[in-house]
């Protein structure tokens, strides 16, 4: 696929006002200002966030000015997108702490150095300076009925759940980012369409300027729901190589092709080969190729190879990894229950998880499956290997 065609066709849901209009703008001599906003509700960037970042990198490679915007001001308000209830707002300190590592992670995808370096911006630099009169003028460009068109607000109204006034202000604040940055193009997931279109309207009304909006499809996480920090189902781009490899391997087979298409850069002929392989051979082989590709992209080929070898050893063969974390206990604790050691070491997150894994035969103490985690554990050794699930191992040492 031609690079330019890839830019405006591949991994794109919709282009506003149209693909032809954007192509015309990109074909001109003027270099465009293009931005992506990231909500700093967490300190990690995941593979879902990486999709628009990778699109931003394509624009950068063509010489356009790209901007990564940290929503440090809007992050304190809380994006209502897709939420049945208002989110608890973060403090500015929490937001800034989350944002600290963003540039380092994003630099795996876009360049912050060199001739056409990416710009890092924070929307508190302009939003925090708006006075009340200016805020009122911004809100005058929209009606309450326009705000209520959002699906999540309609859902809340039907369920008689509250909608806070500040949630109406959020898309207007995010939209004003386009005005403050004098943006030509904004990139974001389909869940941000409403907010991005508000910015398009503000650009038109305040600056009499066209703004193009590219919406990108969303990526499912490890539980097949939308990849989200809120759901805890993310695969982060700075994840430990073994953890990243293992999480990719836990994906549903039906997501393999989509992940290849949206998170990697395979040639069209290779995608055809992948499709055929998924119908002719064991999907795990194709999934291992995906996992290895992603770990190589965000770490290195050497680390990807090591992660694959560890997965085969630990998950496929059921052997313990070479390095296992050790926990020391006093011999006086020998009469505690299995559950005590599982929870005290953090091997399981809750009593219910321990019981569930035991019922599946996935709790193993010193080679023996534990059926009842509430029974007393009385080992005759000073060092015990414990396994919970397919990939979690620890060693208990009694001193």
C-alpha positions in Angstrom: 0.0 0.0 0.0 1.3 3.5 -0.9 2.3 5.4 2.2 0.0 8.3 1.4 -3.0 6.0 0.8 -2.1 4.2 4.1 -2.2 7.6 5.9 -5.8 8.5 4.8 -7.3 5.0 4.4 -5.7 2.5 6.8 -7.0 2.3 10.4 -9.3 5.2 9.8 -13.0 5.1 10.8 -14.1 8.5 9.4 -12.6 11.8 8.1 -14.5 15.1 8.6 -15.5 16.9 6.5 -14.3 14.3 3.9 -11.3 12.3 2.8 -11.1 14.3 -0.4 -11.0 17.6 1.4 -8.1 16.3 3.7 -6.2 14.9 0.7 -6.4 18.3 -1.0 -5.1 20.0 2.1 -2.3 17.5 2.5 -1.4 18.0 -1.2 -0.8 21.7 -0.8 2.5 23.4 0.0 1.5 24.4 3.6 2.5 22.0 6.3 -0.4 21.3 8.7 -0.6 21.4 12.5 -1.9 18.1 13.7 -2.5 17.1 17.3 -3.5 14.2 19.5 -4.7 14.8 23.1 -4.0 12.2 25.8 -6.0 12.0 29.0 -3.5 11.6 31.9 -5.8 9.5 34.1 -2.9 7.0 34.3 0.8 7.1 33.9 0.9 4.5 31.2 0.4 4.5 27.4 -1.2 1.3 26.1 -1.5 -0.2 22.7 -4.9 1.4 22.1 -3.3 4.9 22.8 -0.5 3.9 20.4 -2.8 3.6 17.4 -3.5 7.4 17.1 0.2 8.0 18.1 1.3 5.9 15.2 -1.0 7.8 12.9 0.6 11.0 14.2 4.0 9.6 13.4 2.9 9.1 9.8 2.1 12.8 9.5 5.3 13.7 11.1 7.3 11.7 8.6 5.7 13.8 5.9 7.0 16.9 7.5 3.9 18.2 9.2 4.0 19.7 12.7 2.7 17.2 15.2 1.7 18.0 18.8 1.1 15.7 21.7 -1.2 17.4 24.1 -1.4 16.4 27.7 -4.8 17.2 29.1 -3.5 18.3 32.5 -6.4 20.8 33.0 -9.2 18.7 31.5 -7.8 15.7 33.4 -8.7 17.4 36.7 -12.3 17.7 35.4 -12.7 14.1 34.1 -13.9 13.1 30.6 -17.5 11.8 30.8 -17.1 9.9 27.5 -18.6 6.5 27.8 -19.3 6.8 31.5 -22.6 6.0 33.2 -21.6 8.2 36.1 -19.3 11.2 36.6 -15.6 10.3 37.2 -13.9 11.4 40.4 -11.6 14.2 39.3 -7.9 14.0 39.9 -5.8 16.7 41.6 -3.3 18.7 39.5 -0.5 17.0 41.3 -1.9 13.5 40.4 -2.3 14.6 36.8 1.2 15.9 36.5 2.7 12.8 38.2 0.8 10.7 35.6 2.1 12.9 32.8 5.8 12.7 33.7 6.5 9.5 31.8 4.3 10.2 28.8 6.9 11.8 26.6 9.4 9.0 27.3 6.8 6.4 26.3 5.5 8.4 23.3 9.1 8.8 22.1 9.0 5.1 21.2 6.6 6.2 18.4 7.0 9.9 17.6 10.3 11.9 17.5 10.8 14.7 20.0 14.2 15.6 18.6 15.6 16.4 15.2 14.6 18.9 12.4 10.8 18.3 12.6 10.5 17.4 16.3 7.1 16.8 17.9 5.8 19.4 20.3 4.6 18.6 23.8 1.8 20.8 25.1 -0.3 21.1 28.3 -3.8 22.5 28.1 -3.6 24.1 31.5 -1.4 26.8 29.8 -4.5 28.3 28.3 -7.6 26.8 30.0 -6.4 27.9 33.5 -6.1 31.5 32.2 -9.7 31.8 30.9 -11.8 34.2 33.0 -15.5 33.6 33.6 -16.6 36.0 30.9 -14.5 34.1 28.3 -16.0 30.7 29.5 -19.5 32.1 29.1 -18.7 33.3 25.6 -17.4 29.8 24.7 -20.6 28.1 26.0 -22.7 30.5 24.0 -21.7 28.7 20.8 -23.6 25.6 21.9 -27.0 24.7 23.1 -28.1 22.3 25.9 -29.9 20.1 23.4 -26.6 19.7 21.5 -24.9 18.5 24.6 -27.7 16.2 25.4 -27.4 14.5 22.0 -24.5 12.5 23.4 -25.5 8.8 23.8 -24.2 8.5 27.4 -26.2 11.5 28.6 -29.3 10.1 26.9 -28.7 6.8 28.8 -28.3 8.6 32.1 -31.5 10.6 31.6 -33.4 7.4 30.9 -31.9 5.8 34.0 -32.5 9.0 36.0 -28.9 9.3 36.8 -27.4 12.8 37.4 -25.5 14.8 34.8 -23.2 17.5 36.3 -22.9 20.9 34.5 -19.1 20.5 34.4 -19.6 17.5 32.2 -21.2 19.8 29.6 -18.2 22.0 29.9 -15.7 19.2 29.2 -16.1 18.9 25.4 -16.1 22.7 25.1 -12.8 22.9 27.0 -11.3 20.1 24.9 -12.6 21.8 21.8 -10.9 25.1 22.8 -7.6 23.2 22.7 -7.9 23.3 18.9 -8.4 27.1 18.9 -5.5 27.7 21.4 -3.1 25.5 19.3 -4.4 26.8 15.9 -4.9 23.3 14.8 -5.6 22.0 11.2 -6.1 18.3 12.0 -7.1 16.4 15.2 -6.7 12.7 15.6 -8.6 10.5 18.1 -10.6 7.4 18.8 -14.2 7.1 17.8 -15.2 7.6 21.4 -13.8 11.1 21.2 -15.8 12.1 18.0 -18.2 14.4 19.9 -15.4 16.3 21.6 -13.4 16.6 18.5 -16.3 17.9 16.5 -16.9 20.6 19.2 -13.4 21.7 18.5 -14.1 21.8 14.8 -17.1 24.0 15.4 -15.1 26.4 17.6 -12.4 26.7 15.0 -15.0 27.6 12.4 -16.8 30.1 14.6 -13.9 31.8 16.3 -11.2 31.6 13.6 -13.2 31.0 10.5 -10.9 28.1 9.8 -11.5 24.5 8.7 -10.4 21.8 11.0 -10.1 18.2 9.8 -11.0 15.4 12.2 -9.7 11.8 11.8 -11.5 9.2 14.0 -9.7 5.9 14.5 -11.3 2.6 15.5 -10.9 1.4 19.1 -8.9 -1.6 20.2 -10.2 -4.3 22.5 -8.2 -5.2 25.6 -7.3 -8.5 27.2 -10.9 -9.1 28.3 -12.3 -8.2 24.8 -13.9 -5.0 26.0 -12.6 -1.6 24.9 -9.0 -1.3 26.0 -9.2 1.1 28.9 -7.2 2.1 32.0 -10.5 2.1 33.8 -11.2 -1.6 33.0 -7.6 -2.7 33.8 -7.4 -4.6 30.6 -4.5 -2.8 28.9 -1.3 -3.9 27.3 1.1 -1.0 28.0 3.9 -0.1 25.6 6.4 0.0 28.4 5.2 -3.2 29.9 7.9 -5.8 30.9 8.6 -7.9 27.8 7.5 -11.1 29.4 4.3 -9.5 30.6 3.6 -8.0 27.3 4.2 -11.2 25.5 2.0 -13.1 27.9 -0.9 -10.6 27.7 -0.9 -10.8 23.9 -1.0 -14.6 24.1 -4.1 -14.3 26.4 -6.1 -12.5 23.7 -9.1 -14.1 22.1 -8.2 -15.7 18.8 -10.8 -13.6 17.0 -8.6 -10.5 17.8 -5.4 -11.7 16.3 -5.9 -10.3 12.8 -7.3 -7.0 14.1 -4.2 -6.6 16.3 -1.9 -7.2 13.4 -3.8 -4.6 11.4 -4.0 -2.0 14.1 -0.9 -2.3 16.2 1.8 -3.5 13.7 3.0 -2.5 10.2 2.6 -5.6 8.1 2.6 -5.3 4.3 -0.7 -6.1 2.6 0.7 -9.4 1.2 1.7 -10.4 4.7 -1.8 -9.7 6.1 -3.1 -12.1 3.4 -0.7 -14.7 4.6 -1.8 -14.2 8.2 -5.5 -14.5 7.3 -4.7 -17.8 5.5 -2.6 -19.1 8.4 -5.5 -18.4 10.9 -7.7 -20.8 8.8 -5.2 -23.5 8.2 -3.0 -23.8 11.3 -3.2 -23.6 15.1 -4.0 -19.9 15.9 -1.4 -20.0 18.7 1.4 -20.0 16.2 0.1 -16.8 14.6 -0.5 -15.3 18.0 3.1 -16.0 19.0 4.2 -14.2 15.9 2.1 -11.2 16.9 3.4 -11.2 20.5 7.0 -11.4 19.3 6.4 -8.6 16.8 5.0 -6.3 19.4 7.7 -7.0 22.0 10.3 -6.3 19.3 8.7 -3.1 18.4 8.6 -1.7 21.9 11.7 -3.4 23.3 14.1 -5.4 21.2 14.4 -8.6 19.1 16.6 -10.1 21.8 14.0 -9.4 24.6 11.2 -10.7 22.3 13.1 -14.0 21.9 13.7 -14.3 25.6 10.0 -13.5 26.3 8.9 -16.2 23.9 11.3 -18.8 25.4 10.0 -18.0 28.9 6.3 -18.3 27.7 7.0 -21.7 26.2 8.8 -22.9 29.3 6.4 -21.5 31.9 3.0 -21.6 30.2 3.3 -24.3 27.6 5.5 -26.7 29.5 4.4 -25.7 33.0 7.9 -25.2 34.3 9.1 -22.4 36.7 10.9 -19.4 35.1 14.6 -19.0 35.8 14.0 -16.0 38.1 11.3 -16.4 40.8 10.6 -13.9 43.5 11.3 -15.2 47.0 9.4 -14.5 50.3 10.7 -15.3 53.7 8.5 -16.4 56.6 9.2 -17.6 60.1 8.9 -21.3 60.8 6.3 -20.3 63.4 4.0 -19.5 60.5 4.0 -23.1 59.3 0.5 -23.8 60.5 -1.1 -21.0 58.5 -3.5 -21.7 55.7 -2.7 -21.9 52.0 -4.8 -18.8 51.6 -2.7 -16.9 54.0 0.5 -17.3 52.0 -1.3 -16.7 48.7 -2.6 -13.3 49.9 0.3 -12.2 52.0 2.7 -12.6 49.0 0.3 -10.9 46.6 0.2 -14.0 44.4 -3.6 -13.6 44.3 -5.5 -10.3 44.7 -8.4 -11.7 46.7 -9.8 -14.7 48.6 -12.3 -15.2 45.8 -9.6 -15.3 43.2 -7.7 -17.9 45.3 -10.8 -20.1 45.6 -11.6 -19.8 41.9 -8.0 -20.8 40.8 -8.1 -23.7 43.3 -11.3 -24.9 41.8 -9.6 -24.9 38.4 -6.7 -26.9 39.7 -4.4 -23.8 39.2 -3.0 -23.5 42.7 0.0 -25.7 43.2 2.2 -25.9 46.3 5.4 -27.9 45.9 4.0 -29.8 42.9 0.7 -30.6 44.6 -2.6 -29.1 43.5 -4.5 -27.4 46.3 -8.3 -28.0 46.3 -9.2 -26.1 49.5 -7.1 -23.0 50.1 -8.5 -22.7 53.6 -6.8 -25.8 54.8 -3.6 -25.5 56.9 -0.3 -25.7 55.1 2.3 -27.9 56.9 5.3 -28.4 54.6 8.3 -30.5 55.5 10.8 -28.4 53.6 12.3 -25.0 54.2 11.8 -23.9 50.5 8.6 -24.3 48.6 7.7 -23.4 45.0 4.1 -22.0 44.6 2.3 -21.6 41.3 -1.0 -19.7 40.8 -2.5 -19.8 37.4 -0.3 -20.3 34.3 2.3 -17.7 34.8 2.7 -16.7 38.5 5.4 -18.3 40.6 7.0 -17.5 43.9 9.3 -19.3 46.4 8.5 -19.5 50.1 11.5 -19.6 52.4 11.0 -20.5 56.1 13.8 -19.3 58.4 
